[in-house]
Amino acid sequence: MNNQKFETKAIRNQLERTQYLEHSVPLYLTSSYVFEDAEDMRASFAEEKDRNIYSRYSNPNTSEFVDKVCQMERAEAGFAFASGMAAVFSTFAALLESGDHILSSRSIFGSTHSLFTNFFPKWNIETSFFEVDGLDEIENHIQENTRLIYVESPTNPGVDIIDLEVLGNIAKRHGLLFIVDNCFASPYLQQPIQFGADLVIHSGTKLMDGQGRVLAGVTVGSAELVDKIYRFARITGPTLSPFNAWILSKSLETLAMRVDRHCENALQLAQYLENHPKVNWVKYPMLPSHPNYEIAKKQMKAGGSVVAFEVRGGLEAGRRFFDSVTLLTLSANLGDTRSIVTHPASTTHSKLSEAERLQVGITDGMVRVSVGLEHIEDIVGDIAQALG
């Protein structure tokens, strides 16, 4: 199994067949499991046996999904959650204590930013932010109580790229945990553990599902750290449902093929937009004009599905653009088969102040496109007519 390629592992790493010899993994829609006798039950709850007890703790479908992600990310262990934000919150809540300090990139998902600035301070957990292009100054932000470094790369929504290897080395030098949200890349394009990450978080809702059907999250990495996360989640209950895990495990079988097409379409769209007279700027990791193009090439197989650009003319021009698209969908999701356009300033990052948005490059005219699997000529055609 270890010598098999990514695509093969995604398809062939599955649960053992039951007595019915099914070819496709069955659904295990059960809340609990039975025991042979009193001693079996006691030993199971005492964790002297590795077995399913209750589906809030584990389930064959969630275990298969997690095992696949661990293989893809080269991780020791993992735990699956009901959503991406459940994974983010539970990971931090399990590892942090009152008085701890987080060092985070300023360019992160709006809900994660709100978690750091609006909720964690209530528990005496503070966060300092550094700029994506300011890694040479990051050590100035490290405090005596700093516990971990957290980043997204590519970032949401500006698709900035952060040098994971540099951060991994800094974290190791200072004895800090290094956690990476790898949602925009997927395990197919990037494995942050190779660059020093201790834990990797995904919103399975995005490219892992790939078809806008289910919510999910997963955290993988060091077995020691994941055990702490598991014990927190086992008590608090943000567990992924068996049905959603079953959907996701099947979706991972086509992840490589889908992401290849996403990346091919996204690069062509980015190249088109870069030459459009009504576009001020375009960001896509595999465009040579991207400020961190060389870093993207070093740590990513391809550029992902998201393209960011700014419509010339500000807020009103942006509104006209969104009201003019006919094929693409107006939605806040990404990583879907369907191409989606989002206005971050009024949706995903609307809870940030204008000053906070501008600090991470979210202008009123900024558009985030999650490029889908439609024919590229149809995607470009719709955007072209919407730009006018």
C-alpha positions as CSV (number, residue, x, y, z in Angstrom):
1,M,0.0,0.0,0.0
2,N,2.8,2.4,0.9
3,N,4.2,2.3,-2.7
4,Q,0.9,3.0,-4.4
5,K,0.2,6.4,-5.9
6,F,-2.1,9.0,-4.5
7,E,-5.0,8.2,-6.8
8,T,-4.8,4.4,-6.1
9,K,-4.7,4.9,-2.3
10,A,-7.8,7.1,-2.5
11,I,-9.8,4.4,-4.2
12,R,-8.3,1.2,-2.7
13,N,-7.9,2.2,0.9
14,Q,-11.3,1.1,2.2
15,L,-12.9,-0.9,5.0
16,E,-12.7,-4.7,4.9
17,R,-15.8,-6.3,3.3
18,T,-18.5,-7.7,5.4
19,Q,-19.9,-11.2,5.1
20,Y,-22.0,-9.9,2.2
21,L,-18.8,-9.2,0.1
22,E,-20.0,-5.8,-1.1
23,H,-17.9,-3.9,-3.6
24,S,-18.9,-0.5,-2.4
25,V,-18.5,0.3,1.3
26,P,-21.9,0.1,3.1
27,L,-23.4,2.8,5.3
28,Y,-23.2,2.2,9.1
29,L,-26.2,4.2,10.3
30,T,-26.0,3.1,13.9
31,S,-25.7,5.2,17.0
32,S,-24.2,2.5,19.2
33,Y,-22.6,-1.0,19.2
34,V,-23.3,-4.1,21.1
35,F,-20.9,-6.1,23.4
36,E,-20.4,-9.8,23.8
37,D,-20.6,-9.8,27.6
38,A,-20.0,-7.6,30.7
39,E,-16.2,-8.0,30.5
40,D,-16.1,-7.0,26.8
41,M,-18.2,-3.9,27.6
42,R,-15.9,-3.0,30.5
43,A,-12.7,-3.5,28.6
44,S,-14.0,-1.5,25.6
45,F,-14.9,1.6,27.8
46,A,-11.6,1.2,29.6
47,E,-10.0,1.5,26.1
48,E,-8.3,-1.8,26.5
49,K,-9.8,-2.7,23.2
50,D,-9.7,-0.8,19.9
51,R,-13.3,-1.0,18.8
52,N,-16.4,1.1,18.1
53,I,-18.5,1.9,21.2
54,Y,-20.7,4.9,20.3
55,S,-20.8,6.8,17.0
56,R,-20.0,10.1,18.7
57,Y,-16.6,8.6,19.4
58,S,-16.1,6.6,16.2
59,N,-17.9,4.8,13.4
60,P,-16.7,2.6,10.5
61,N,-17.6,5.3,7.9
62,T,-15.9,8.2,9.7
63,S,-12.9,6.0,10.4
64,E,-12.5,5.1,6.7
65,F,-12.8,8.8,5.7
66,V,-10.2,9.8,8.3
67,D,-7.8,7.0,7.3
68,K,-7.9,8.2,3.7
69,V,-7.1,11.8,4.6
70,C,-4.3,10.6,6.9
71,Q,-2.7,8.7,4.0
72,M,-3.1,11.6,1.7
73,E,-1.6,14.1,4.2
74,R,1.0,11.6,5.5
75,A,-0.4,12.1,9.0
76,E,-0.4,9.7,11.9
77,A,-4.0,10.1,13.1
78,G,-7.0,12.3,12.6
79,F,-10.6,13.1,13.7
80,A,-13.6,14.1,11.6
81,F,-16.0,16.9,12.5
82,A,-19.5,18.1,11.5
83,S,-18.0,21.2,9.7
84,G,-14.8,22.9,8.9
85,M,-15.3,25.5,11.7
86,A,-16.1,22.7,14.2
87,A,-12.6,21.3,13.3
88,V,-11.0,24.7,13.7
89,F,-12.6,25.5,17.0
90,S,-12.2,22.0,18.5
91,T,-8.5,21.8,17.5
92,F,-7.8,25.1,19.3
93,A,-10.0,24.4,22.3
94,A,-8.4,21.0,22.9
95,L,-4.9,22.4,22.8
96,L,-5.0,25.8,24.3
97,E,-5.4,26.9,27.9
98,S,-6.4,30.3,29.5
99,G,-3.4,32.6,29.2
100,D,-2.1,31.2,25.9
101,H,-1.2,33.2,22.9
102,I,-1.9,32.4,19.2
103,L,0.2,33.8,16.4
104,S,-1.8,33.9,13.2
105,S,-1.6,35.1,9.7
106,R,-3.9,38.1,9.2
107,S,-5.3,36.6,6.0
108,I,-7.7,33.9,7.3
109,F,-11.3,33.0,6.9
110,G,-13.7,35.5,8.4
111,S,-15.3,33.1,10.9
112,T,-11.8,32.0,12.1
113,H,-10.9,35.7,12.6
114,S,-14.1,36.2,14.6
115,L,-13.2,33.2,16.7
116,F,-9.8,34.6,17.5
117,T,-11.0,38.2,18.2
118,N,-14.5,37.9,19.6
119,F,-14.7,34.6,21.5
120,F,-11.2,33.5,22.6
121,P,-10.5,36.7,24.5
122,K,-13.4,35.7,26.8
123,W,-11.3,32.8,27.9
124,N,-8.1,34.8,28.2
125,I,-6.6,33.5,24.9
126,E,-5.1,36.3,22.8
127,T,-4.1,36.4,19.2
128,S,-1.5,38.5,17.3
129,F,-1.6,38.8,13.6
130,F,1.3,39.0,11.1
131,E,1.2,39.9,7.4
132,V,1.6,37.2,4.8
133,D,4.6,39.0,3.4
134,G,6.1,39.7,6.8
135,L,7.6,36.4,7.7
136,D,11.0,38.0,8.4
137,E,9.3,39.9,11.3
138,I,7.3,37.1,12.7
139,E,9.7,36.2,15.5
140,N,9.2,39.7,16.9
141,H,5.6,38.7,17.6
142,I,6.5,35.6,19.6
143,Q,5.7,36.0,23.3
144,E,6.5,33.9,26.3
145,N,3.0,32.5,26.3
146,T,2.8,31.9,22.6
147,R,1.6,28.4,22.0
148,L,1.2,28.0,18.3
149,I,1.4,29.5,14.8
150,Y,-1.6,29.2,12.5
151,V,-2.0,30.0,8.8
152,E,-4.0,29.3,5.7
153,S,-2.1,28.8,2.4
154,P,-3.5,29.7,-0.1
155,T,-5.4,32.2,2.0
156,N,-9.1,32.9,1.9
157,P,-10.1,34.9,0.0
158,G,-7.0,36.6,-1.5
159,V,-5.2,33.4,-2.5
160,D,-1.9,34.7,-1.0
161,I,0.8,32.1,-0.5
162,I,2.8,31.6,2.7
163,D,6.1,29.8,2.8
164,L,5.2,26.8,5.0
165,E,8.8,25.6,5.2
166,V,10.0,28.9,6.7
167,L,7.2,28.9,9.3
168,G,7.8,25.2,10.1
169,N,11.4,26.0,10.9
170,I,10.4,29.0,13.0
171,A,7.9,27.0,15.0
172,K,10.4,24.2,15.6
173,R,13.1,26.7,16.7
174,H,10.8,28.2,19.3
175,G,9.0,25.0,20.4
176,L,5.7,26.1,19.0
177,L,2.9,24.0,17.4
178,F,2.4,24.8,13.7
179,I,-1.2,24.3,12.3
180,V,-2.1,24.8,8.7
181,D,-5.6,25.1,7.1
182,N,-5.1,23.3,3.8
183,C,-8.6,23.7,2.6
184,F,-7.9,25.7,-0.6
185,A,-5.2,23.3,-1.8
186,S,-6.6,19.9,-0.7
187,P,-4.2,17.1,0.2
188,Y,-3.7,16.4,-3.5
189,L,-2.0,19.7,-4.2
190,Q,-0.1,20.2,-0.9
191,Q,0.9,18.3,2.2
192,P,1.9,20.8,4.9
193,I,3.3,18.1,7.2
194,Q,6.2,17.8,4.7
195,F,7.1,21.4,5.5
196,G,6.9,21.1,9.3
197,A,3.2,21.3,10.2
198,D,2.1,19.4,13.3
199,L,-1.6,19.5,12.4
200,V,-3.5,20.1,9.2
201,I,-7.2,21.2,9.1
202,H,-9.7,20.9,6.2
203,S,-13.2,21.9,5.6
204,G,-14.4,18.7,3.9
205,T,-17.3,20.8,2.6
206,K,-15.1,22.2,-0.1
207,L,-12.9,20.3,-2.5
208,M,-13.1,17.0,-0.6
209,D,-16.8,16.7,-1.2
210,G,-16.6,18.7,-4.4
211,Q,-20.3,18.8,-5.1
212,G,-21.8,21.0,-2.5
213,R,-23.7,18.3,-0.8
214,V,-22.4,17.9,2.8
215,L,-20.7,19.8,5.6
216,A,-17.6,18.3,7.2
217,G,-14.3,19.1,8.8
218,V,-11.2,17.0,9.6
219,T,-8.0,17.5,11.6
220,V,-5.0,15.2,11.0
221,G,-1.4,15.1,12.2
222,S,0.6,14.0,15.2
223,A,-1.0,11.1,17.0
224,E,-0.3,12.7,20.4
225,L,-2.0,15.9,19.5
226,V,-4.9,14.2,17.7
227,D,-5.5,12.2,20.9
228,K,-6.1,15.4,22.8
229,I,-8.4,16.7,20.1
230,Y,-10.3,13.3,20.1
231,R,-10.8,13.4,23.8
232,F,-12.2,17.0,23.6
233,A,-14.5,16.1,20.7
234,R,-15.6,12.8,22.3
235,I,-17.0,14.8,25.2
236,T,-18.3,17.9,23.4
237,G,-19.8,16.1,20.4
238,P,-19.0,18.0,17.2
239,T,-18.7,14.7,15.4
240,L,-19.1,14.0,11.6
241,S,-22.2,11.9,10.8
242,P,-21.7,8.5,9.3
243,F,-23.7,9.4,6.2
244,N,-21.6,12.5,5.5
245,A,-18.4,10.5,6.1
246,W,-19.6,7.9,3.6
247,I,-20.3,10.6,1.0
248,L,-16.9,12.1,1.6
249,S,-15.0,8.8,1.4
250,K,-16.5,8.1,-2.0
251,S,-15.8,11.7,-3.1
252,L,-12.1,11.3,-2.2
253,E,-11.9,8.6,-4.9
254,T,-12.2,11.2,-7.6
255,L,-10.4,14.1,-5.8
256,A,-7.3,14.0,-8.0
257,M,-9.2,13.9,-11.3
258,R,-11.5,16.7,-10.2
259,V,-8.8,19.0,-8.8
260,D,-6.7,18.6,-11.9
261,R,-9.7,19.9,-13.9
262,H,-10.4,22.7,-11.4
263,C,-6.7,23.8,-11.6
264,E,-6.7,23.7,-15.4
265,N,-9.8,25.8,-15.7
266,A,-8.7,28.3,-13.0
267,L,-5.4,28.9,-14.6
268,Q,-7.0,29.6,-18.0
269,L,-9.5,32.0,-16.3
270,A,-6.8,33.8,-14.5
271,Q,-4.8,34.3,-17.7
272,Y,-7.9,35.7,-19.4
273,L,-8.7,38.1,-16.6
274,E,-5.0,39.3,-16.4
275,N,-5.4,40.9,-19.8
276,H,-9.0,42.3,-19.3
277,P,-9.2,46.1,-19.5
278,K,-11.9,46.2,-16.7
279,V,-9.9,44.2,-14.2
280,N,-7.4,46.0,-11.9
281,W,-5.5,43.0,-10.7
282,V,-5.7,39.2,-10.6
283,K,-4.3,36.7,-8.1
284,Y,-3.8,33.1,-8.8
285,P,-0.8,31.1,-7.3
286,M,0.4,29.7,-10.6
287,L,0.4,33.0,-12.5
288,P,4.0,34.3,-12.8
289,S,2.7,37.7,-11.7
290,H,1.7,36.3,-8.3
291,P,4.0,37.8,-5.6
292,N,4.9,34.4,-4.3
293,Y,4.8,32.4,-7.5
294,E,8.1,30.7,-6.8
295,I,6.9,29.6,-3.3
296,A,3.7,28.3,-4.8
297,K,5.7,26.2,-7.2
298,K,7.8,24.8,-4.4
299,Q,5.0,23.7,-2.1
300,M,2.0,23.1,-4.4
301,K,1.4,20.7,-7.3
302,A,-0.9,23.2,-9.0
303,G,-2.7,26.4,-8.1
304,G,-6.1,25.3,-6.9
305,S,-9.6,26.2,-7.8
306,V,-9.9,29.8,-6.5
307,V,-9.1,33.0,-8.5
308,A,-9.3,36.5,-6.9
309,F,-9.6,39.7,-8.9
310,E,-10.8,43.3,-8.6
311,V,-13.3,44.8,-10.9
312,R,-12.4,48.3,-12.0
313,G,-14.9,50.8,-10.8
314,G,-15.3,49.9,-7.2
315,L,-18.4,48.9,-5.4
316,E,-21.0,49.8,-8.0
317,A,-19.0,48.1,-10.8
318,G,-18.7,45.0,-8.6
319,R,-22.5,45.0,-8.0
320,R,-23.2,45.3,-11.7
321,F,-20.8,42.3,-12.3
322,F,-22.6,40.1,-9.7
323,D,-26.0,41.1,-11.0
324,S,-24.9,40.3,-14.6
325,V,-23.6,36.7,-14.3
326,T,-26.0,34.1,-15.7
327,L,-24.2,30.8,-15.6
328,L,-22.0,31.2,-12.5
329,T,-23.7,30.9,-9.1
330,L,-23.8,33.6,-6.4
331,S,-22.9,31.6,-3.3
332,A,-20.5,31.6,-0.3
333,N,-19.3,28.1,-0.9
334,L,-16.2,27.0,-2.9
335,G,-14.7,23.8,-4.4
336,D,-18.0,22.8,-6.0
337,T,-18.4,21.3,-9.5
338,R,-20.3,24.5,-10.3
339,S,-18.4,27.7,-10.6
340,I,-19.3,30.2,-7.9
341,V,-18.7,33.9,-7.5
342,T,-18.6,35.5,-4.1
343,H,-18.2,39.1,-2.9
344,P,-16.1,38.7,0.2
345,A,-16.6,42.2,1.5
346,S,-20.3,41.7,1.9
347,T,-20.4,38.0,2.7
348,T,-17.6,35.7,4.0
349,H,-15.7,38.6,5.6
350,S,-18.5,41.1,6.2
351,K,-18.0,40.8,10.0
352,L,-14.6,42.4,9.7
353,S,-14.3,46.2,9.8
354,E,-13.5,48.0,6.6
355,A,-10.0,48.7,7.9
356,E,-9.5,45.0,8.8
357,R,-10.6,44.0,5.3
358,L,-8.3,46.4,3.6
359,Q,-5.4,45.1,5.7
360,V,-5.7,41.8,3.9
361,G,-6.5,43.2,0.5
362,I,-10.3,42.7,0.5
363,T,-11.5,45.7,-1.4
364,D,-15.2,46.6,-2.3
365,G,-14.6,45.5,-5.9
366,M,-12.9,42.2,-5.0
367,V,-14.4,39.0,-6.5
368,R,-13.6,35.5,-5.5
369,V,-14.3,32.9,-8.1
370,S,-14.3,29.2,-7.2
371,V,-13.8,27.8,-10.7
372,G,-15.8,24.7,-11.3
373,L,-15.8,21.8,-13.8
374,E,-17.9,23.4,-16.6
375,H,-16.2,23.9,-20.0
376,I,-13.8,26.7,-19.7
377,E,-15.2,28.5,-22.7
378,D,-18.6,28.8,-20.9
379,I,-17.0,30.0,-17.7
380,V,-14.9,32.7,-19.4
381,G,-17.9,33.6,-21.6
382,D,-20.2,34.3,-18.7
383,I,-17.5,36.4,-16.9
384,A,-16.7,38.3,-20.1
385,Q,-20.3,39.3,-20.6
386,A,-20.8,40.2,-16.9
387,L,-17.7,42.5,-17.1
388,G,-19.2,44.1,-20.2
